């Protein structure tokens, strides 16, 4: 059957005839972004712990900005796939680098709040993208505008100093002192301004790529906790993308649905602040996961609440919030478990596992079409319980300074024999950064 339709807006799907039988190509475009994200995160393991979080974040922003601006003139579906790969590489390099950077700047008592704030700002950035899509009718100019924003956002990254923790483990003490002195001036901490009289206690650990990975074999707690983090990230991403959250159905207006989805994320990230304060890292993530299990089971009965709402739909929306909260705490928990010397690598590989989980979760939704919907919901509930068990084997980092080296990870886990390891010299240890 032939049909004609008009729209004031343009999209590459209309320009390239991607609809009806070829609509699956849109899913391929989305998938290639995550392929790029995976490649970017894996490659970041060789960047963040050697060249710094700042340089990695800037490089990611440049890659994403160039790819997005070039997308303005993408002539075909195949070229768009390449652009989406580059966007994924750049955007996740940028996000991971910035997150590690901020965590290392944050004092212990503020780290939970600042971690949530990063993800809240990410959600608000999503609102900006929705607004751009609403105001600009041509997809080409949407690409040009967002690409330009990427380059503008490099400016604050150029202004901020590197993490003093990273500077110290790389043996750059004078640079670390200059950064600490600058922060002391901002905080009016007159007693800390004379950094020449301060001896910083730290361990320099400058390694090549191969030696860094050997540490995972040498230090058992580092290895165990990293592998458990991989499992946690895979599982939470699987749940996040596999659970039928239903935000797209909450409004007949596409932009209103996106708006509500973003606000839902803001709420889910915000509630992690009081939860982390009262329950701590381990108990708060387990609390949200247990709530997730409850809502998985609540989504199973066929119950019509009103003309537009079913119990399944309501449970899915609330389940989306608690799963997002667990995802947010996952970021903070992993960054606090990993030592400064390996934090970039651990965060990058953990997030890579999340990309694999997101792929698997999306395909798991196909179970809704070939079996009873209670089967995938039971699968998700079982995976959530696996996640709860995995977290129980992790060290609780609440109120503790983040480790700087693999030895610190072992000491934090109560391994007494590592206390005898030489841990730097000097009179004053870096605890207040």
C-alpha positions as CSV (number, residue, x, y, z in Angstrom):
1,X,0.0,0.0,0.0
2,X,1.4,3.4,-1.0
3,X,1.1,6.4,1.4
4,X,2.3,10.0,1.5
5,X,3.1,11.9,4.7
6,X,4.8,15.2,5.5
7,X,6.7,16.6,8.4
8,X,8.4,19.9,9.2
9,X,11.3,17.9,10.6
10,X,13.9,15.9,8.8
11,X,15.8,12.8,9.9
12,X,18.3,10.6,8.2
13,X,15.8,7.8,8.4
14,X,13.5,9.8,6.1
15,X,16.4,11.1,3.9
16,X,17.8,7.6,3.4
17,X,14.5,5.7,3.2
18,X,14.9,3.8,6.5
19,X,11.4,2.8,7.5
20,X,9.0,-0.2,7.3
21,X,11.0,-3.2,6.1
22,X,14.3,-1.5,6.7
23,X,13.5,0.0,10.1
24,X,15.8,-2.5,11.8
25,X,18.7,-0.4,10.5
26,X,17.9,2.2,13.2
27,X,18.7,-0.4,15.8
28,X,21.9,-1.1,14.0
29,X,22.8,2.6,14.2
30,X,22.2,2.5,18.0
31,X,24.2,-0.7,18.4
32,X,27.2,0.8,16.6
33,X,27.4,3.5,19.2
34,X,27.8,0.9,21.9
35,X,30.4,-0.9,19.8
36,X,32.4,2.3,19.7
37,X,31.9,2.8,23.5
38,X,33.3,-0.7,24.1
39,X,36.3,0.0,21.9
40,X,36.9,3.4,23.5
41,X,36.8,2.0,27.0
42,X,39.1,-0.9,26.2
43,X,41.6,1.5,24.6
44,X,41.3,3.8,27.6
45,X,43.0,1.2,29.8
46,X,46.3,2.3,28.1
47,X,45.5,6.0,28.4
48,X,44.1,7.1,31.8
49,X,46.7,5.5,34.1
50,X,49.7,6.6,32.0
51,X,48.7,9.9,30.3
52,X,46.2,11.1,32.9
53,X,42.5,11.4,33.4
54,X,42.5,15.0,32.1
55,X,44.3,14.2,28.9
56,X,42.1,11.1,28.3
57,X,38.9,13.1,28.8
58,X,40.0,15.9,26.5
59,X,41.0,13.4,23.8
60,X,37.6,11.8,24.1
61,X,35.8,15.1,23.8
62,X,37.8,16.0,20.6
63,X,37.0,12.6,19.0
64,X,33.3,12.9,19.8
65,X,33.2,16.5,18.6
66,X,34.9,15.8,15.3
67,X,32.7,12.8,14.6
68,X,29.5,14.7,15.4
69,X,30.4,17.7,13.3
70,X,31.4,15.5,10.4
71,X,28.0,13.7,10.8
72,X,26.4,16.9,9.6
73,X,27.5,15.9,6.1
74,X,27.1,12.2,6.3
75,X,26.0,11.0,2.8
76,X,24.9,7.5,3.6
77,X,23.8,5.0,6.2
78,X,27.2,3.3,6.1
79,X,29.1,6.5,6.8
80,X,26.7,7.1,9.7
81,X,27.7,3.8,11.2
82,X,31.3,4.8,11.3
83,X,30.4,8.1,12.8
84,X,28.4,6.4,15.6
85,X,31.4,4.2,16.4
86,X,33.6,7.3,16.8
87,X,31.0,9.0,18.9
88,X,30.8,6.0,21.2
89,X,34.6,5.9,21.5
90,X,34.9,9.7,22.4
91,X,31.9,10.0,24.6
92,X,32.7,7.2,27.0
93,X,36.4,8.1,27.1
94,X,35.3,11.6,28.1
95,X,32.8,10.4,30.8
96,X,35.1,7.8,32.4
97,X,38.1,10.2,32.4
98,X,36.0,13.0,34.0
99,X,34.5,10.7,36.6
100,X,37.9,9.3,37.8
101,X,39.2,12.9,37.8
102,X,36.4,14.2,40.0
103,X,36.5,11.2,42.4
104,X,40.2,11.8,43.0
105,X,39.6,15.5,43.8
106,X,36.8,14.8,46.2
107,X,37.3,14.6,50.0
108,X,35.9,11.5,51.6
109,X,32.9,13.0,53.2
110,X,31.7,14.7,50.0
111,X,32.6,11.9,47.5
112,X,29.1,10.4,47.5
113,X,27.4,13.7,46.8
114,X,29.8,14.8,44.1
115,X,29.6,11.4,42.4
116,X,25.8,11.7,42.2
117,X,26.1,15.3,41.0
118,X,28.2,14.2,38.0
119,X,25.5,11.8,36.9
120,X,22.8,14.3,37.6
121,X,24.5,16.8,35.4
122,X,24.8,14.0,32.7
123,X,21.0,13.6,32.9
124,X,20.5,17.4,32.7
125,X,22.8,17.3,29.6
126,X,20.3,14.8,28.2
127,X,17.6,17.4,28.6
128,X,19.7,19.9,26.6
129,X,19.9,17.4,23.8
130,X,16.1,16.8,23.9
131,X,15.7,20.6,23.8
132,X,18.0,20.9,20.8
133,X,16.1,18.2,19.0
134,X,12.8,20.0,19.8
135,X,14.0,23.4,18.6
136,X,16.0,22.4,15.5
137,X,14.0,20.7,12.8
138,X,16.9,19.5,10.6
139,X,19.0,16.5,11.8
140,X,22.0,17.9,10.1
141,X,21.9,21.1,12.2
142,X,21.3,19.0,15.3
143,X,24.6,17.2,14.6
144,X,26.4,20.5,14.0
145,X,25.0,22.1,17.2
146,X,25.9,19.2,19.5
147,X,29.3,18.8,17.9
148,X,30.0,22.5,18.5
149,X,28.9,22.1,22.1
150,X,31.4,19.2,22.5
151,X,34.3,21.6,21.5
152,X,33.0,24.3,23.8
153,X,33.0,21.9,26.7
154,X,36.7,21.3,26.3
155,X,37.4,24.8,27.6
156,X,36.8,24.0,31.3
157,X,38.8,20.8,31.0
158,X,41.8,22.8,29.9
159,X,41.5,25.1,32.8
160,X,41.3,22.6,35.7
161,X,44.6,21.0,37.0
162,X,45.2,17.3,37.0
163,X,44.5,15.2,40.1
164,X,47.2,15.6,42.8
165,X,46.8,11.9,43.6
166,X,47.6,10.9,40.1
167,X,50.6,13.3,40.1
168,X,52.0,11.7,43.2
169,X,51.8,8.1,42.0
170,X,53.5,9.2,38.9
171,X,56.3,10.8,41.0
172,X,55.4,14.4,40.2
173,X,55.6,15.8,43.7
174,X,56.2,19.4,42.9
175,X,53.3,19.5,40.6
176,X,51.1,18.0,43.2
177,X,52.2,20.6,45.7
178,X,51.4,23.4,43.3
179,X,47.9,22.0,42.8
180,X,47.3,21.6,46.6
181,X,48.6,25.1,47.2
182,X,46.2,26.5,44.6
183,X,43.3,24.7,46.3
184,X,44.3,25.9,49.7
185,X,44.0,29.5,48.5
186,X,40.5,28.8,47.1
187,X,39.5,27.3,50.4
188,X,41.2,30.0,52.5
189,X,43.3,27.4,54.3
190,X,46.2,29.6,55.3
191,X,47.9,26.9,57.3
192,X,48.5,24.8,54.2
193,X,49.8,27.5,52.0
194,X,53.5,26.9,52.8
195,X,53.8,23.6,50.9
196,X,57.7,23.8,51.1
197,X,57.4,22.7,54.8
198,X,55.1,19.8,53.9
199,X,56.4,16.3,53.3
200,X,54.0,14.2,51.4
201,X,54.0,10.4,52.1
202,X,53.3,8.5,48.9
203,X,54.4,5.6,46.8
204,X,55.5,6.3,43.2
205,X,54.4,3.5,40.9
206,X,55.2,4.2,37.3
207,X,54.4,1.1,35.3
208,X,54.1,0.0,31.7
209,X,51.0,-1.6,30.4
210,X,52.1,-5.2,31.0
211,X,53.4,-4.6,34.6
212,X,50.2,-3.0,35.5
213,X,48.2,-6.1,34.5
214,X,50.7,-8.3,36.4
215,X,49.5,-6.6,39.6
216,X,46.1,-8.2,39.2
217,X,47.8,-11.6,39.5
218,X,50.1,-10.5,42.3
219,X,47.5,-8.9,44.6
220,X,44.6,-11.3,45.4
221,X,42.1,-8.7,46.8
222,X,42.7,-6.4,43.8
223,X,42.0,-9.3,41.4
224,X,38.9,-10.6,43.3
225,X,37.3,-7.2,43.7
226,X,38.0,-6.2,40.1
227,X,36.4,-9.5,38.8
228,X,33.4,-9.0,41.0
229,X,33.1,-5.4,39.7
230,X,33.1,-6.8,36.2
231,X,30.2,-9.1,37.1
232,X,28.3,-6.2,38.9
233,X,28.6,-3.9,35.9
234,X,27.6,-6.5,33.4
235,X,24.5,-7.4,35.5
236,X,23.3,-3.9,36.2
237,X,23.6,-2.9,32.6
238,X,21.8,-6.1,31.5
239,X,19.0,-5.2,33.9
240,X,19.0,-1.5,32.9
241,X,18.5,-2.2,29.2
242,X,16.6,-5.5,29.5
243,X,13.9,-4.5,31.9
244,X,10.9,-3.0,30.1
245,X,10.9,0.3,31.8
246,X,8.1,1.8,29.7
247,X,9.2,5.5,29.7
248,X,8.3,5.7,26.0
249,X,4.7,4.8,26.8
250,X,4.1,7.3,29.5
251,X,3.1,10.1,27.1
252,X,1.9,10.2,23.5
253,X,4.3,13.1,23.0
254,X,7.8,11.8,22.2
255,X,9.6,14.8,23.7
256,X,7.5,14.7,26.9
257,X,8.5,11.0,27.2
258,X,12.2,11.9,26.9
259,X,11.7,14.7,29.4
260,X,10.1,12.4,31.9
261,X,12.8,9.8,31.4
262,X,15.5,12.3,32.1
263,X,13.7,13.6,35.2
264,X,13.4,10.0,36.3
265,X,17.2,9.6,36.0
266,X,17.7,12.8,38.0
267,X,15.5,11.5,40.8
268,X,17.2,8.1,40.8
269,X,20.7,9.6,41.0
270,X,19.6,12.2,43.7
271,X,18.2,9.6,46.1
272,X,21.6,7.8,46.2
273,X,22.9,10.7,48.3
274,X,20.8,10.2,51.4
275,X,20.8,6.4,50.8
276,X,24.6,6.4,50.8
277,X,24.8,8.7,53.8
278,X,22.6,6.5,56.0
279,X,23.3,3.0,54.7
280,X,26.8,3.3,53.3
281,X,28.1,2.0,49.9
282,X,27.5,-1.7,50.2
283,X,24.1,-1.7,52.0
284,X,22.7,1.1,49.8
285,X,23.4,-0.8,46.5
286,X,22.0,-4.0,48.0
287,X,18.9,-2.0,49.2
288,X,18.2,-0.8,45.7
289,X,18.8,-4.2,44.2
290,X,16.4,-5.9,46.6
291,X,13.8,-3.3,45.7
292,X,14.4,-4.2,42.1
293,X,13.7,-7.8,42.8
294,X,10.4,-6.9,44.4
295,X,9.3,-4.8,41.4
296,X,10.3,-7.6,39.0
297,X,7.9,-9.9,40.8
298,X,5.2,-7.1,41.1
299,X,5.3,-6.7,37.3
300,X,4.3,-10.3,36.8
301,X,0.5,-10.3,37.7
302,X,-2.0,-9.2,35.1
303,X,-3.7,-6.4,37.0
304,X,-5.3,-3.3,35.4
305,X,-5.0,-0.3,37.8
306,X,-6.8,2.2,35.6
307,X,-7.7,2.7,32.0
308,X,-4.2,3.7,31.1
309,X,-2.1,2.0,33.8
310,X,-1.3,-1.7,34.6
311,X,0.5,-3.0,37.6
312,X,3.3,-4.2,35.2
313,X,3.7,-0.7,33.7
314,X,3.8,1.0,37.2
315,X,6.3,-1.6,38.5
316,X,8.5,-1.2,35.5
317,X,8.7,2.6,36.0
318,X,9.6,2.3,39.6
319,X,12.0,-0.6,38.8
320,X,13.7,1.7,36.3
321,X,14.4,4.2,39.1
322,X,15.9,1.8,41.6
323,X,18.0,0.1,38.9
324,X,19.4,3.5,37.8
325,X,20.2,4.2,41.5
326,X,22.1,0.9,41.7
327,X,23.9,1.9,38.5
328,X,24.9,5.2,40.0
329,X,26.3,3.7,43.2
330,X,28.2,1.2,41.0
331,X,30.2,4.0,39.6
332,X,31.2,5.4,43.0
333,X,31.8,2.0,44.6
334,X,34.1,0.7,41.9
335,X,36.1,4.0,41.8
336,X,36.7,3.8,45.6
337,X,37.7,0.1,45.5
338,X,40.3,0.6,42.7
339,X,43.7,2.1,43.6
340,X,44.8,5.4,42.0
341,X,47.5,3.5,40.1
342,X,44.9,1.3,38.4
343,X,41.6,3.3,38.7
344,X,41.5,4.3,35.0
345,X,42.0,0.7,33.9
346,X,39.5,-0.8,36.4
347,X,36.8,1.8,35.6
348,X,37.3,1.4,31.8
349,X,37.2,-2.4,31.9
350,X,34.2,-2.4,34.2
351,X,32.3,0.0,32.0
352,X,33.3,-2.3,29.0
353,X,31.6,-5.1,30.8
354,X,28.5,-2.9,31.1
355,X,28.5,-2.4,27.4
356,X,28.4,-6.2,26.9
357,X,25.6,-6.3,29.4
358,X,23.6,-3.6,27.6
359,X,23.9,-5.6,24.4
360,X,22.7,-8.8,26.1
361,X,19.9,-7.0,27.9
362,X,18.5,-5.5,24.7
363,X,18.4,-9.0,23.1
364,X,16.9,-10.5,26.3
365,X,13.8,-8.4,25.7
366,X,13.1,-10.6,22.6
367,X,12.0,-13.2,25.2
368,X,8.9,-11.2,25.6
369,X,7.9,-12.1,22.0
370,X,8.6,-15.8,22.1
371,X,7.6,-16.8,25.7
372,X,5.5,-15.7,28.6
373,X,6.6,-12.3,29.9
374,X,7.1,-13.8,33.4
375,X,10.1,-15.8,32.1
376,X,12.3,-12.8,31.3
377,X,11.1,-11.0,34.5
378,X,12.1,-14.1,36.5
379,X,15.5,-14.1,34.7
380,X,16.0,-10.5,35.6
381,X,15.1,-11.2,39.3
382,X,17.6,-14.1,39.4
383,X,20.4,-11.9,38.0
384,X,19.6,-9.2,40.5
385,X,20.0,-11.7,43.4
386,X,23.3,-12.8,41.8
387,X,24.3,-9.1,41.9
388,X,23.3,-8.8,45.6
389,X,25.5,-11.8,46.5
390,X,28.5,-10.5,44.5
391,X,28.3,-7.2,46.3
392,X,28.4,-9.0,49.7
393,X,32.0,-10.1,48.9
394,X,33.2,-6.5,48.3
395,X,34.9,-4.4,50.9
396,X,32.7,-1.6,52.2
397,X,34.4,1.7,51.3
398,X,32.1,4.0,53.3
399,X,34.0,6.8,55.1
400,X,37.4,5.5,54.0
401,X,40.2,7.2,52.0
402,X,40.5,5.8,48.5
403,X,43.5,3.5,48.0
404,X,46.5,4.8,46.1
405,X,48.3,1.5,45.3
406,X,47.5,-2.2,45.2
407,X,49.1,-2.6,48.6
408,X,46.5,-0.1,50.0
409,X,43.7,-2.3,48.6
410,X,45.1,-5.3,50.4
411,X,45.5,-3.3,53.7
412,X,41.9,-2.0,53.4
413,X,40.7,-5.6,53.1
414,X,42.5,-6.5,56.4
415,X,45.6,-8.3,55.0
416,X,48.1,-7.6,57.7
417,X,51.2,-8.9,55.9
418,X,51.0,-5.9,53.5
419,X,51.5,-3.4,56.4
420,X,55.2,-4.4,56.3
421,X,55.5,-3.2,52.7
422,X,57.5,0.0,52.5
423,X,54.9,2.8,51.8
424,X,56.8,5.9,50.9
425,X,58.7,8.4,53.1
426,X,58.0,11.6,54.7
427,X,56.0,13.0,57.6
428,X,52.6,13.9,56.2
429,X,50.3,11.5,54.2
430,X,48.0,12.9,51.6
431,X,44.6,12.3,53.3
432,X,42.6,15.4,52.8
433,X,42.5,15.8,49.0
